[in-house]
Amino acid sequence: MQKVGPRASCTEAACSRAHAGRELPEAARERNPKKRGKSMVDEIAKASLLYDFYGALLTEKQRQVMALYHEENLSLSEIAGEFGISRQAVHDTLKKAEQALEDYENKLNLIDKLVKTEEVIAEIDREIEALASVTKDSQTVEKLAKIKSIIDSLEG
């Protein structure tokens, strides 16, 4: 059986950028033909973010099943063969893991906080740009540029 470990975590800001535009693999589109297009991409990106933030809190078996299903795009039957268990057991493990990740997010709201933080940083960045464009004083423009670089360093 192939040993699958948890993915390397990304920083919060980099994580959001990395997963926001994730393309939907053909195999994932075929898994559930009722869910195609943008909503399926959003679900995959959300599942990926949830796993990145809270995956370490899952059991080893849950992490392995999640990785094989979401990262390796193996079917439930293929995963069942890897573990020597039924397809239903894989489905149950996957659903319990996904529910656990949702429960962690509902309690901790880390992804929501990340999104709000990025929105606030973008707003601050726009205000700095607006001030810099109307300010004649070179020292003030330099200080605004320094503040902007500090904010940019937060984004990773």
C-alpha atoms as a printed R data frame, in Angstrom:
    type eleno elety resid chain resno       x      y       z
1   ATOM     1    CA   MET     A     1   0.000  0.000   0.000
2   ATOM     2    CA   GLN     A     2   1.246  3.456  -0.868
3   ATOM     3    CA   LYS     A     3   2.024  5.593   2.197
4   ATOM     4    CA   VAL     A     4   0.561  9.073   1.862
5   ATOM     5    CA   GLY     A     5   1.490 11.800   4.299
6   ATOM     6    CA   PRO     A     6  -0.129 15.185   4.840
7   ATOM     7    CA   ARG     A     7   0.643 17.935   2.372
8   ATOM     8    CA   ALA     A     8   3.114 20.595   3.272
9   ATOM     9    CA   SER     A     9   1.145 23.479   4.682
10  ATOM    10    CA   CYS     A    10   1.339 26.842   3.050
11  ATOM    11    CA   THR     A    11   1.255 30.209   4.717
12  ATOM    12    CA   GLU     A    12  -2.237 31.626   5.120
13  ATOM    13    CA   ALA     A    13  -1.861 34.339   2.460
14  ATOM    14    CA   ALA     A    14  -0.014 32.113   0.010
15  ATOM    15    CA   CYS     A    15  -2.510 29.331   0.618
16  ATOM    16    CA   SER     A    16  -5.437 31.491  -0.376
17  ATOM    17    CA   ARG     A    17  -3.719 32.650  -3.560
18  ATOM    18    CA   ALA     A    18  -2.525 29.152  -4.433
19  ATOM    19    CA   HIS     A    19  -5.925 27.510  -4.147
20  ATOM    20    CA   ALA     A    20  -8.219 30.271  -5.360
21  ATOM    21    CA   GLY     A    21  -7.642 29.633  -9.060
22  ATOM    22    CA   ARG     A    22  -7.202 25.886  -8.904
23  ATOM    23    CA   GLU     A    23  -8.346 24.135 -12.071
24  ATOM    24    CA   LEU     A    24 -10.787 21.256 -11.915
25  ATOM    25    CA   PRO     A    25  -9.174 17.979 -13.038
26  ATOM    26    CA   GLU     A    26 -11.093 15.953 -15.609
27  ATOM    27    CA   ALA     A    27 -11.313 12.996 -13.226
28  ATOM    28    CA   ALA     A    28 -13.020 15.150 -10.600
29  ATOM    29    CA   ARG     A    29 -15.564 16.430 -13.125
30  ATOM    30    CA   GLU     A    30 -16.436 12.850 -14.030
31  ATOM    31    CA   ARG     A    31 -16.960 11.842 -10.376
32  ATOM    32    CA   ASN     A    32 -20.186 13.778 -10.086
33  ATOM    33    CA   PRO     A    33 -21.590 14.972 -13.406
34  ATOM    34    CA   LYS     A    34 -24.315 16.975 -11.628
35  ATOM    35    CA   LYS     A    35 -21.691 19.289 -10.141
36  ATOM    36    CA   ARG     A    36 -19.755 20.859 -12.998
37  ATOM    37    CA   GLY     A    37 -18.260 24.247 -13.538
38  ATOM    38    CA   LYS     A    38 -17.607 26.997 -11.031
39  ATOM    39    CA   SER     A    39 -19.434 25.471  -8.044
40  ATOM    40    CA   MET     A    40 -17.369 22.274  -8.254
41  ATOM    41    CA   VAL     A    41 -14.155 24.306  -8.541
42  ATOM    42    CA   ASP     A    42 -15.210 26.303  -5.479
43  ATOM    43    CA   GLU     A    43 -15.879 23.079  -3.570
44  ATOM    44    CA   ILE     A    44 -12.484 21.660  -4.508
45  ATOM    45    CA   ALA     A    45 -10.703 24.885  -3.541
46  ATOM    46    CA   LYS     A    46 -12.609 25.003  -0.245
47  ATOM    47    CA   ALA     A    47 -11.843 21.344   0.524
48  ATOM    48    CA   SER     A    48  -8.187 22.028  -0.238
49  ATOM    49    CA   LEU     A    49  -8.102 25.066   2.050
50  ATOM    50    CA   LEU     A    50  -9.868 23.184   4.824
51  ATOM    51    CA   TYR     A    51  -7.355 20.356   4.490
52  ATOM    52    CA   ASP     A    52  -4.414 22.794   4.523
53  ATOM    53    CA   PHE     A    53  -5.670 24.545   7.647
54  ATOM    54    CA   TYR     A    54  -7.006 21.604   9.646
55  ATOM    55    CA   GLY     A    55  -5.715 18.407   8.011
56  ATOM    56    CA   ALA     A    56  -3.229 17.758  10.802
57  ATOM    57    CA   LEU     A    57  -6.188 17.368  13.172
58  ATOM    58    CA   LEU     A    58  -7.551 14.378  11.238
59  ATOM    59    CA   THR     A    59  -6.599 10.780  11.967
60  ATOM    60    CA   GLU     A    60  -3.830  9.270   9.867
61  ATOM    61    CA   LYS     A    61  -6.329  7.127   7.943
62  ATOM    62    CA   GLN     A    62  -8.567 10.134   7.255
63  ATOM    63    CA   ARG     A    63  -5.556 12.106   5.975
64  ATOM    64    CA   GLN     A    64  -4.540  9.241   3.714
65  ATOM    65    CA   VAL     A    65  -8.042  8.809   2.277
66  ATOM    66    CA   MET     A    66  -8.408 12.578   1.749
67  ATOM    67    CA   ALA     A    67  -5.030 12.750   0.013
68  ATOM    68    CA   LEU     A    68  -5.732  9.800  -2.280
69  ATOM    69    CA   TYR     A    69  -9.181 11.083  -3.205
70  ATOM    70    CA   HIS     A    70  -8.535 14.822  -3.534
71  ATOM    71    CA   GLU     A    71  -4.864 14.953  -4.530
72  ATOM    72    CA   GLU     A    72  -4.342 11.717  -6.427
73  ATOM    73    CA   ASN     A    73  -7.890 11.673  -7.854
74  ATOM    74    CA   LEU     A    74  -8.348  7.995  -7.071
75  ATOM    75    CA   SER     A    75 -11.884  6.624  -7.099
76  ATOM    76    CA   LEU     A    76 -13.512  5.217  -3.979
77  ATOM    77    CA   SER     A    77 -13.037  1.716  -5.393
78  ATOM    78    CA   GLU     A    78  -9.333  2.306  -6.031
79  ATOM    79    CA   ILE     A    79  -8.834  3.615  -2.503
80  ATOM    80    CA   ALA     A    80 -10.785  0.646  -1.113
81  ATOM    81    CA   GLY     A    81  -8.392 -1.662  -2.970
82  ATOM    82    CA   GLU     A    82  -5.371  0.177  -1.512
83  ATOM    83    CA   PHE     A    83  -6.635 -0.277   2.047
84  ATOM    84    CA   GLY     A    84  -8.359 -3.644   1.629
85  ATOM    85    CA   ILE     A    85 -11.694 -2.249   2.808
86  ATOM    86    CA   SER     A    86 -15.101 -1.738   1.231
87  ATOM    87    CA   ARG     A    87 -15.993  1.159  -1.017
88  ATOM    88    CA   GLN     A    88 -18.645  2.150   1.551
89  ATOM    89    CA   ALA     A    89 -16.008  2.277   4.309
90  ATOM    90    CA   VAL     A    90 -13.914  4.639   2.159
91  ATOM    91    CA   HIS     A    91 -16.981  6.801   1.494
92  ATOM    92    CA   ASP     A    92 -17.814  6.939   5.209
93  ATOM    93    CA   THR     A    93 -14.213  7.806   6.135
94  ATOM    94    CA   LEU     A    94 -14.108 10.531   3.490
95  ATOM    95    CA   LYS     A    95 -17.423 12.046   4.590
96  ATOM    96    CA   LYS     A    96 -16.454 11.946   8.279
97  ATOM    97    CA   ALA     A    97 -13.136 13.638   7.500
98  ATOM    98    CA   GLU     A    98 -14.811 16.327   5.387
99  ATOM    99    CA   GLN     A    99 -17.387 16.923   8.120
100 ATOM   100    CA   ALA     A   100 -14.640 17.167  10.748
101 ATOM   101    CA   LEU     A   101 -12.842 19.791   8.636
102 ATOM   102    CA   GLU     A   102 -16.085 21.763   8.260
103 ATOM   103    CA   ASP     A   103 -16.678 21.534  12.025
104 ATOM   104    CA   TYR     A   104 -13.181 22.877  12.753
105 ATOM   105    CA   GLU     A   105 -13.774 25.808  10.416
106 ATOM   106    CA   ASN     A   106 -17.186 26.500  11.948
107 ATOM   107    CA   LYS     A   107 -15.570 26.693  15.387
108 ATOM   108    CA   LEU     A   108 -12.294 28.456  14.549
109 ATOM   109    CA   ASN     A   109 -13.172 30.480  11.412
110 ATOM   110    CA   LEU     A   110  -9.546 30.634  10.249
111 ATOM   111    CA   ILE     A   111 -10.417 30.710   6.548
112 ATOM   112    CA   ASP     A   112 -13.019 33.426   7.114
113 ATOM   113    CA   LYS     A   113 -10.446 35.432   9.089
114 ATOM   114    CA   LEU     A   114  -7.918 34.967   6.277
115 ATOM   115    CA   VAL     A   115 -10.364 36.278   3.675
116 ATOM   116    CA   LYS     A   116 -11.284 39.295   5.818
117 ATOM   117    CA   THR     A   117  -7.616 40.037   6.527
118 ATOM   118    CA   GLU     A   118  -6.782 39.956   2.817
119 ATOM   119    CA   GLU     A   119  -9.707 42.290   2.065
120 ATOM   120    CA   VAL     A   120  -8.547 44.765   4.728
121 ATOM   121    CA   ILE     A   121  -4.958 44.627   3.478
122 ATOM   122    CA   ALA     A   122  -6.154 45.322  -0.070
123 ATOM   123    CA   GLU     A   123  -8.199 48.284   1.164
124 ATOM   124    CA   ILE     A   124  -5.242 49.696   3.122
125 ATOM   125    CA   ASP     A   125  -3.067 49.225   0.038
126 ATOM   126    CA   ARG     A   126  -5.554 51.193  -2.111
127 ATOM   127    CA   GLU     A   127  -5.665 54.014   0.451
128 ATOM   128    CA   ILE     A   128  -1.865 54.200   0.540
129 ATOM   129    CA   GLU     A   129  -1.758 54.377  -3.261
130 ATOM   130    CA   ALA     A   130  -4.379 57.144  -3.254
131 ATOM   131    CA   LEU     A   131  -2.470 59.160  -0.637
132 ATOM   132    CA   ALA     A   132   0.830 58.696  -2.442
133 ATOM   133    CA   SER     A   133  -0.678 59.900  -5.720
134 ATOM   134    CA   VAL     A   134  -1.888 63.207  -4.259
135 ATOM   135    CA   THR     A   135   0.952 63.919  -1.827
136 ATOM   136    CA   LYS     A   136   3.637 66.352  -2.956
137 ATOM   137    CA   ASP     A   137   5.969 65.868   0.012
138 ATOM   138    CA   SER     A   138   8.699 63.361  -0.889
139 ATOM   139    CA   GLN     A   139   9.266 62.299   2.731
140 ATOM   140    CA   THR     A   140   5.604 61.422   3.101
141 ATOM   141    CA   VAL     A   141   5.678 59.465  -0.165
142 ATOM   142    CA   GLU     A   142   8.749 57.553   1.085
143 ATOM   143    CA   LYS     A   143   7.025 56.757   4.389
144 ATOM   144    CA   LEU     A   144   3.911 55.579   2.545
145 ATOM   145    CA   ALA     A   145   6.117 53.360   0.347
146 ATOM   146    CA   LYS     A   146   7.721 51.896   3.491
147 ATOM   147    CA   ILE     A   147   4.290 51.193   5.018
148 ATOM   148    CA   LYS     A   148   3.235 49.550   1.762
149 ATOM   149    CA   SER     A   149   6.336 47.329   1.757
150 ATOM   150    CA   ILE     A   150   5.607 46.282   5.360
151 ATOM   151    CA   ILE     A   151   2.053 45.359   4.379
152 ATOM   152    CA   ASP     A   152   3.325 43.512   1.299
153 ATOM   153    CA   SER     A   153   5.668 41.475   3.519
154 ATOM   154    CA   LEU     A   154   2.606 40.191   5.413
155 ATOM   155    CA   GLU     A   155   1.323 38.558   2.243
156 ATOM   156    CA   GLY     A   156   4.321 36.296   2.140
